Amino acid sequence: MRRIALLFIAAASAAHARPRYGGSLVVEMRAAPRALDPLAAETLDAQRVPMLLFDRMVEIDEAGAAKPGLALSWTSDAGRRRWQFAARPGVRTHDGNPLTVGQIAASLTVSLPGRTVTAAGDSVVVQSARPMPALLEELAHARASIVVRLANGTLQGSGPFRAVEWEPSRKLVAAAFDGYWGGRPFLDSVEIRFGVPLRDQLADFEAGKADAIEATPAEFRRQELRGRRVWAGAMADLIALVHLRGRPAVQDPRTRQALALSVDRGPILSVLLQKQGEAAGSLLPSWLTGYGFVFSSQRDLAKARETGAGQPAVAIGHDPADWVLQSIAERIALNAREAGLPVKLATGAEADAILVRMGATSASAARTLADYCRVLQTQTPEASSPDALYAAERRLLDGYWIVPLFHTPPLWAVQPRVRNWVPAGRVHWRIEEVWLEAAR
């Protein structure tokens, strides 16, 4: 009898853990995208949203390996100047029409400037006068999503979800696409609420109004101690101090250097970030390049005092909706005062330097560096080899206009009913793999 009882328990447990279809997922986030066009996404976080609606030719897994997307296979010549991609047959867009090779080529022509993209039978050919060794990583990026741009301005995709309600900067409601070539998502729909401050996210989460929220390090620990489900990704987010080139207070390189050398990253990491991350001297994390340790993140208070003597007051700003950045900014101001630098906090146009948080959306170091440069509105460097990548990053950091502080993982808290939540990883969300437990 005992054996029979154990078998019944095992069967019930297996059934309980089996994925089920149905239900709606509510996600809240700070990013507030103004457009669903992958090419118009203003921030790196916002680029992940259209990736639910639009496919890419290839995907990059957690190990950094390329795997088929809309391309079943690919080949290249020895010089990596010509690539040919066999298009997946039978793919349909959200309006029910077949996705043609010509439409794929037209989309890539827009997202791959400087390259020639043509349709050749059932394949797409990408050619360039220069080698393209990182083309697969580039094609897995949000900006290379395949978008059918209709004459009336409508965008059609072939991704696992289709947009049914869109309020720029406020909300996206996306329904499962029954005709998705990769199989229908488990969820019926997902609602993503944008521009929600962290405090409001937490209140909605505690009230059961949100299924998944971004978690501060302290809240992550608290939810973890309470036995709630939490998720931490790779060290993919960069927190950095950016001096604004048009502000007179930071034009003297001695001011920027002194402020950079005054920051004591250790206590900030231990207390404010709850050890969720690592001190950074490089823009790119070490897991992406292998050379991050070469860039120093050590404080040098004596040199900061010597260099910063007599320098003008500097005002540091941050995203007002991100109170983790606010706490870090307050500690940086305290560190700077210890070095004799008159630093204060500011908002809006009064800031001379700002704390920013940027996320890596690609497993390609060169692609991520290019993303950072676009967000920072600085020229994208050439980085065709590891040595060139290192040299490019070194040049960006010379002059202390950009001061890397921490690499941190994206932190999320999810409700108990949410299963298989693996949101961002190193590339993008996988909400099509999420399912919800039935109410008990």
C-alpha positions as CSV (number, residue, x, y, z in Angstrom):
1,M,0.0,0.0,0.0
2,R,2.8,2.4,0.9
3,R,4.4,1.8,-2.5
4,I,1.1,2.5,-4.3
5,A,0.7,5.7,-2.2
6,L,4.2,6.8,-3.2
7,L,3.4,6.2,-6.9
8,F,0.2,8.3,-6.6
9,I,2.2,11.1,-5.0
10,A,4.9,10.9,-7.7
11,A,2.3,11.0,-10.5
12,A,0.5,14.0,-8.9
13,S,3.8,15.8,-8.5
14,A,4.7,15.2,-12.2
15,A,1.3,16.4,-13.3
16,H,1.7,19.5,-11.1
17,A,5.0,20.4,-12.7
18,R,3.8,19.8,-16.3
19,P,3.7,23.0,-18.4
20,R,0.1,24.1,-19.1
21,Y,-1.4,26.5,-21.7
22,G,-3.4,29.6,-20.8
23,G,-3.3,32.6,-18.6
24,S,-1.9,36.1,-18.8
25,L,1.4,37.3,-17.4
26,V,1.9,40.9,-16.1
27,V,5.4,42.3,-16.2
28,E,6.5,45.7,-14.9
29,M,9.7,47.4,-15.8
30,R,11.4,50.9,-15.6
31,A,12.2,51.2,-19.3
32,A,9.6,53.2,-21.2
33,P,10.0,52.5,-25.0
34,R,8.3,55.0,-27.3
35,A,8.3,52.7,-30.3
36,L,8.1,49.0,-31.1
37,D,10.4,49.3,-34.1
38,P,13.6,47.5,-33.1
39,L,15.6,50.2,-34.9
40,A,13.9,53.0,-32.8
41,A,14.4,51.4,-29.4
42,E,15.8,54.2,-27.3
43,T,17.6,52.1,-24.6
44,L,19.1,48.7,-24.4
45,D,16.4,47.4,-22.0
46,A,13.7,48.7,-24.4
47,Q,15.3,46.7,-27.3
48,R,14.2,43.4,-25.5
49,V,10.5,44.3,-25.9
50,P,10.2,44.1,-29.7
51,M,12.1,40.8,-29.7
52,L,8.9,39.2,-28.5
53,L,7.2,40.3,-31.7
54,F,9.9,40.0,-34.3
55,D,12.2,37.0,-35.2
56,R,15.9,37.1,-36.0
57,M,17.8,34.9,-38.5
58,V,19.9,33.3,-35.8
59,E,19.9,33.1,-32.0
60,I,22.9,33.1,-29.6
61,D,22.6,30.7,-26.6
62,E,24.0,31.2,-23.1
63,A,27.2,29.5,-24.2
64,G,27.7,32.0,-27.0
65,A,26.9,29.5,-29.8
66,A,24.7,30.4,-32.8
67,K,21.6,28.3,-33.4
68,P,19.0,28.5,-36.1
69,G,16.2,31.1,-36.1
70,L,14.6,32.1,-39.4
71,A,17.7,30.7,-41.0
72,L,17.9,26.9,-40.9
73,S,21.6,26.9,-41.8
74,W,24.4,29.1,-43.1
75,T,27.7,29.1,-44.9
76,S,30.4,31.6,-45.6
77,D,33.4,31.9,-47.8
78,A,37.0,31.6,-46.4
79,G,37.3,35.4,-46.1
80,R,33.9,35.8,-44.3
81,R,32.9,38.4,-46.9
82,R,30.0,36.5,-48.3
83,W,27.4,34.6,-46.2
84,Q,24.5,32.6,-47.4
85,F,21.5,31.8,-45.2
86,A,18.9,29.1,-46.0
87,A,15.5,30.6,-45.0
88,R,13.1,28.6,-42.9
89,P,10.1,27.6,-45.1
90,G,6.5,28.0,-44.1
91,V,6.9,31.0,-41.8
92,R,4.0,33.4,-41.6
93,T,3.7,36.9,-40.3
94,H,1.1,38.0,-37.8
95,D,-1.4,39.0,-40.5
96,G,-1.3,35.4,-41.8
97,N,0.7,36.1,-44.9
98,P,3.8,34.0,-45.9
99,L,7.2,35.6,-44.9
100,T,9.1,35.8,-48.2
101,V,12.9,35.7,-48.7
102,G,12.5,39.1,-50.4
103,Q,11.0,40.6,-47.3
104,I,13.8,39.2,-45.2
105,A,16.4,40.7,-47.5
106,A,14.6,44.1,-47.4
107,S,14.6,44.1,-43.6
108,L,18.3,43.2,-43.4
109,T,19.2,45.9,-45.9
110,V,17.9,48.5,-43.4
111,S,19.5,46.9,-40.3
112,L,22.9,46.1,-41.9
113,P,24.1,49.3,-43.4
114,G,27.2,49.1,-45.6
115,R,26.4,45.5,-46.6
116,T,24.7,44.2,-49.7
117,V,21.7,41.9,-49.0
118,T,20.0,40.0,-51.7
119,A,17.4,37.2,-52.1
120,A,18.7,34.2,-54.0
121,G,16.1,31.5,-54.4
122,D,15.3,30.2,-50.9
123,S,18.3,31.9,-49.4
124,V,19.5,35.3,-48.3
125,V,23.0,36.4,-49.2
126,V,24.9,39.1,-47.3
127,Q,28.1,40.5,-48.9
128,S,30.6,43.1,-47.9
129,A,34.0,44.3,-49.1
130,R,35.3,43.8,-45.6
131,P,35.3,40.5,-43.6
132,M,32.3,39.9,-41.3
133,P,33.5,37.5,-38.7
134,A,30.9,38.6,-36.2
135,L,27.9,38.6,-38.5
136,L,26.1,35.8,-36.7
137,E,26.2,37.7,-33.4
138,E,25.1,40.9,-35.2
139,L,22.1,39.0,-36.7
140,A,21.0,37.8,-33.3
141,H,20.8,41.4,-32.1
142,A,17.5,43.2,-31.6
143,R,18.3,45.7,-34.3
144,A,18.6,42.9,-36.9
145,S,15.0,41.6,-36.2
146,I,13.1,40.8,-39.3
147,V,10.4,43.5,-39.8
148,V,8.0,43.7,-42.7
149,R,7.3,47.4,-43.2
150,L,4.0,47.9,-45.0
151,A,3.2,50.9,-47.1
152,N,0.7,52.3,-44.5
153,G,3.5,52.3,-41.9
154,T,2.3,49.1,-40.1
155,L,5.0,46.7,-38.9
156,Q,4.5,43.0,-39.2
157,G,6.5,40.4,-37.4
158,S,6.6,36.6,-37.2
159,G,7.6,36.3,-33.5
160,P,5.8,34.2,-30.8
161,F,3.6,37.1,-29.7
162,R,1.6,39.7,-31.7
163,A,0.8,43.2,-30.4
164,V,-2.9,43.7,-29.7
165,E,-2.7,46.9,-27.6
166,W,0.2,49.4,-27.6
167,E,0.5,52.6,-25.6
168,P,3.9,54.2,-26.2
169,S,5.9,54.5,-23.0
170,R,3.1,53.0,-21.0
171,K,1.9,49.5,-22.0
172,L,2.1,46.6,-24.4
173,V,-0.4,43.8,-24.5
174,A,0.7,40.9,-26.7
175,A,-1.3,37.8,-27.5
176,A,0.1,34.4,-28.3
177,F,0.6,33.8,-32.1
178,D,-1.1,30.6,-32.9
179,G,0.7,30.3,-36.2
180,Y,4.2,30.7,-34.7
181,W,6.7,28.4,-36.5
182,G,8.4,27.5,-33.2
183,G,5.1,26.4,-31.6
184,R,2.4,28.4,-29.8
185,P,3.6,30.0,-26.5
186,F,2.2,28.5,-23.3
187,L,0.7,31.9,-22.2
188,D,-2.4,33.3,-23.9
189,S,-1.0,36.8,-23.5
190,V,1.5,39.0,-21.7
191,E,1.1,42.6,-20.5
192,I,4.2,44.7,-20.0
193,R,3.8,47.9,-18.1
194,F,6.5,50.5,-18.8
195,G,8.0,53.3,-16.8
196,V,7.0,51.9,-13.4
197,P,9.3,53.1,-10.6
198,L,10.8,50.4,-8.4
199,R,8.7,51.3,-5.4
200,D,5.5,51.0,-7.4
201,Q,6.6,47.7,-8.8
202,L,7.1,46.3,-5.4
203,A,3.7,47.6,-4.2
204,D,2.0,45.9,-7.2
205,F,3.9,42.7,-6.6
206,E,3.0,42.5,-2.9
207,A,-0.6,43.2,-3.9
208,G,-0.6,40.5,-6.5
209,K,-1.1,43.0,-9.4
210,A,2.2,42.1,-11.1
211,D,3.7,38.6,-11.8
212,A,7.3,39.7,-12.4
213,I,9.1,42.8,-11.3
214,E,12.7,44.2,-11.4
215,A,14.2,43.8,-7.9
216,T,16.6,46.0,-6.1
217,P,19.5,44.1,-4.5
218,A,18.0,44.6,-1.0
219,E,14.6,43.4,-2.2
220,F,16.1,40.5,-4.0
221,R,17.7,39.3,-0.7
222,R,14.4,39.9,1.2
223,Q,12.3,37.9,-1.3
224,E,15.0,35.2,-1.3
225,L,14.9,34.9,2.5
226,R,11.2,34.7,2.4
227,G,11.4,31.7,0.1
228,R,10.0,33.6,-2.9
229,R,11.2,33.0,-6.4
230,V,14.0,35.2,-7.6
231,W,16.2,35.2,-10.6
232,A,19.6,36.7,-11.3
233,G,21.2,36.7,-14.7
234,A,24.8,37.1,-15.9
235,M,26.8,40.2,-14.9
236,A,25.3,41.9,-17.9
237,D,24.4,45.4,-16.6
238,L,26.9,48.2,-16.4
239,I,26.6,51.0,-13.9
240,A,28.8,53.9,-14.9
241,L,29.4,57.6,-14.2
242,V,29.3,59.7,-17.4
243,H,30.6,63.2,-17.5
244,L,28.7,65.5,-19.8
245,R,30.9,67.1,-22.4
246,G,29.0,70.3,-22.6
247,R,29.2,71.1,-18.9
248,P,31.9,73.6,-17.9
249,A,32.4,72.1,-14.4
250,V,33.9,68.9,-15.9
251,Q,35.9,70.2,-18.8
252,D,39.2,70.0,-16.8
253,P,40.5,66.4,-17.0
254,R,41.8,66.7,-13.5
255,T,38.3,67.1,-12.2
256,R,37.1,64.0,-13.9
257,Q,40.1,62.0,-12.8
258,A,39.8,63.1,-9.2
259,L,36.2,62.1,-9.1
260,A,36.9,58.7,-10.6
261,L,39.8,58.0,-8.2
262,S,37.7,59.0,-5.2
263,V,35.0,56.4,-5.6
264,D,35.2,53.6,-3.0
265,R,33.5,50.7,-4.8
266,G,33.9,48.1,-2.0
267,P,31.3,49.4,0.5
268,I,28.9,50.3,-2.2
269,L,29.1,46.8,-3.5
270,S,28.8,45.2,-0.1
271,V,26.0,47.3,1.4
272,L,24.0,49.0,-1.4
273,L,24.3,46.3,-4.0
274,Q,24.2,43.4,-1.4
275,K,27.2,41.8,-3.2
276,Q,25.0,41.3,-6.3
277,G,27.7,42.2,-8.8
278,E,31.4,43.1,-9.0
279,A,33.5,46.2,-9.0
280,A,34.3,47.3,-12.6
281,G,37.1,49.2,-14.2
282,S,36.1,48.2,-17.7
283,L,33.0,48.9,-19.7
284,L,32.6,45.3,-20.8
285,P,32.4,42.5,-18.3
286,S,35.2,39.9,-18.0
287,W,32.9,37.0,-19.1
288,L,32.5,38.8,-22.4
289,T,36.1,39.8,-23.1
290,G,38.4,38.0,-20.6
291,Y,40.5,41.1,-20.0
292,G,38.3,43.1,-17.6
293,F,40.8,42.6,-14.8
294,V,43.4,44.7,-16.6
295,F,41.4,47.9,-15.9
296,S,41.8,49.1,-12.3
297,S,38.8,49.7,-10.1
298,Q,40.8,50.6,-7.0
299,R,40.3,53.8,-5.0
300,D,43.3,56.2,-4.7
301,L,42.2,58.8,-2.2
302,A,45.6,60.5,-1.9
303,K,45.9,61.0,-5.6
304,A,42.3,62.2,-5.8
305,R,43.0,64.8,-3.2
306,E,46.1,66.0,-5.0
307,T,44.5,66.0,-8.5
308,G,41.2,67.6,-7.4
309,A,42.6,70.4,-5.3
310,G,40.8,73.7,-6.2
311,Q,38.5,72.1,-8.7
312,P,34.9,73.5,-9.1
313,A,31.8,71.9,-7.7
314,V,30.3,69.0,-9.7
315,A,26.6,68.1,-9.8
316,I,25.7,64.4,-10.2
317,G,22.4,63.3,-11.6
318,H,20.6,60.0,-12.1
319,D,17.3,58.4,-13.2
320,P,14.8,59.6,-10.5
321,A,12.9,56.3,-10.9
322,D,15.9,54.3,-10.0
323,W,16.5,54.7,-6.2
324,V,19.4,52.2,-6.3
325,L,21.3,54.7,-8.5
326,Q,20.2,57.4,-6.1
327,S,21.8,55.6,-3.2
328,I,25.0,55.1,-5.2
329,A,25.1,58.7,-6.2
330,E,24.8,59.8,-2.6
331,R,27.7,57.5,-1.6
332,I,29.8,58.8,-4.5
333,A,29.2,62.4,-3.4
334,L,30.3,61.4,0.1
335,N,33.4,59.7,-1.3
336,A,34.2,62.8,-3.3
337,R,33.9,65.1,-0.3
338,E,36.4,62.9,1.5
339,A,38.8,63.8,-1.3
340,G,38.1,67.5,-1.0
341,L,35.9,67.6,-4.1
342,P,32.7,69.7,-3.7
343,V,30.1,67.3,-5.2
344,K,26.3,67.5,-4.9
345,L,23.3,65.7,-6.3
346,A,21.2,67.3,-9.0
347,T,18.3,66.6,-11.4
348,G,17.7,67.3,-15.1
349,A,19.7,70.0,-16.8
350,E,21.6,70.9,-13.7
351,A,23.7,67.8,-13.8
352,D,27.4,67.9,-14.8
353,A,27.7,64.1,-14.7
354,I,25.1,61.3,-14.6
355,L,24.9,57.8,-13.3
356,V,23.7,55.4,-15.9
357,R,22.7,51.8,-16.0
358,M,23.1,50.0,-19.3
359,G,22.5,46.3,-20.2
360,A,24.3,44.0,-22.6
361,T,21.9,42.7,-25.2
362,S,24.4,40.6,-27.2
363,A,26.8,37.8,-26.6
364,S,29.2,39.8,-28.9
365,A,31.6,42.1,-27.1
366,A,32.0,44.3,-30.2
367,R,28.2,44.6,-30.6
368,T,27.7,45.4,-26.9
369,L,30.4,48.1,-27.1
370,A,28.7,49.6,-30.1
371,D,25.5,49.7,-28.2
372,Y,27.1,51.5,-25.3
373,C,28.6,54.0,-27.7
374,R,25.2,54.7,-29.3
375,V,23.6,55.2,-25.9
376,L,26.4,57.5,-24.8
377,Q,26.3,59.3,-28.2
378,T,30.0,58.8,-28.9
379,Q,31.6,57.4,-32.0
380,T,31.6,53.7,-32.4
381,P,35.1,52.3,-32.6
382,E,36.4,49.7,-34.9
383,A,36.8,46.4,-33.0
384,S,37.4,43.5,-35.5
385,S,39.7,41.5,-33.2
386,P,40.3,41.0,-29.4
387,D,43.3,43.3,-29.5
388,A,41.3,46.0,-31.4
389,L,38.5,45.6,-29.0
390,Y,40.8,46.2,-26.0
391,A,42.4,49.2,-27.7
392,A,39.0,50.6,-28.5
393,E,37.8,50.3,-24.9
394,R,41.1,51.8,-23.6
395,R,40.6,54.9,-25.9
396,L,37.0,55.3,-24.6
397,L,38.1,55.3,-21.0
398,D,41.1,57.6,-21.5
399,G,40.2,61.1,-20.2
400,Y,37.7,59.7,-17.7
401,W,34.6,60.9,-19.6
402,I,33.2,57.5,-18.8
403,V,33.9,55.8,-15.5
404,P,32.8,52.2,-15.1
405,L,31.7,51.4,-11.5
406,F,30.0,48.0,-11.4
407,H,28.8,45.1,-13.4
408,T,25.6,43.7,-11.9
409,P,23.1,41.0,-12.9
410,P,19.5,41.8,-13.8
411,L,17.5,40.9,-10.7
412,W,13.8,39.8,-10.9
413,A,11.2,38.6,-8.4
414,V,8.4,36.4,-9.7
415,Q,5.2,35.2,-8.2
416,P,4.9,31.5,-7.1
417,R,2.6,30.7,-10.0
418,V,5.2,31.7,-12.6
419,R,7.2,28.9,-14.0
420,N,10.3,28.8,-16.3
421,W,11.1,32.5,-15.9
422,V,14.4,33.1,-17.7
423,P,13.9,36.7,-18.9
424,A,17.0,38.4,-20.2
425,G,20.0,36.1,-20.0
426,R,22.7,37.7,-22.1
427,V,20.5,38.4,-25.1
428,H,16.7,38.6,-24.7
429,W,13.6,37.5,-22.9
430,R,12.2,34.0,-23.4
431,I,8.6,34.7,-22.3
432,E,7.3,32.2,-24.9
433,E,8.7,29.5,-22.6
434,V,7.0,30.8,-19.5
435,W,3.9,29.1,-18.2
436,L,1.5,29.6,-15.2
437,E,0.4,27.2,-12.6
438,A,-3.3,26.7,-12.3
439,A,-5.0,28.4,-9.4
440,R,-5.6,26.0,-6.5
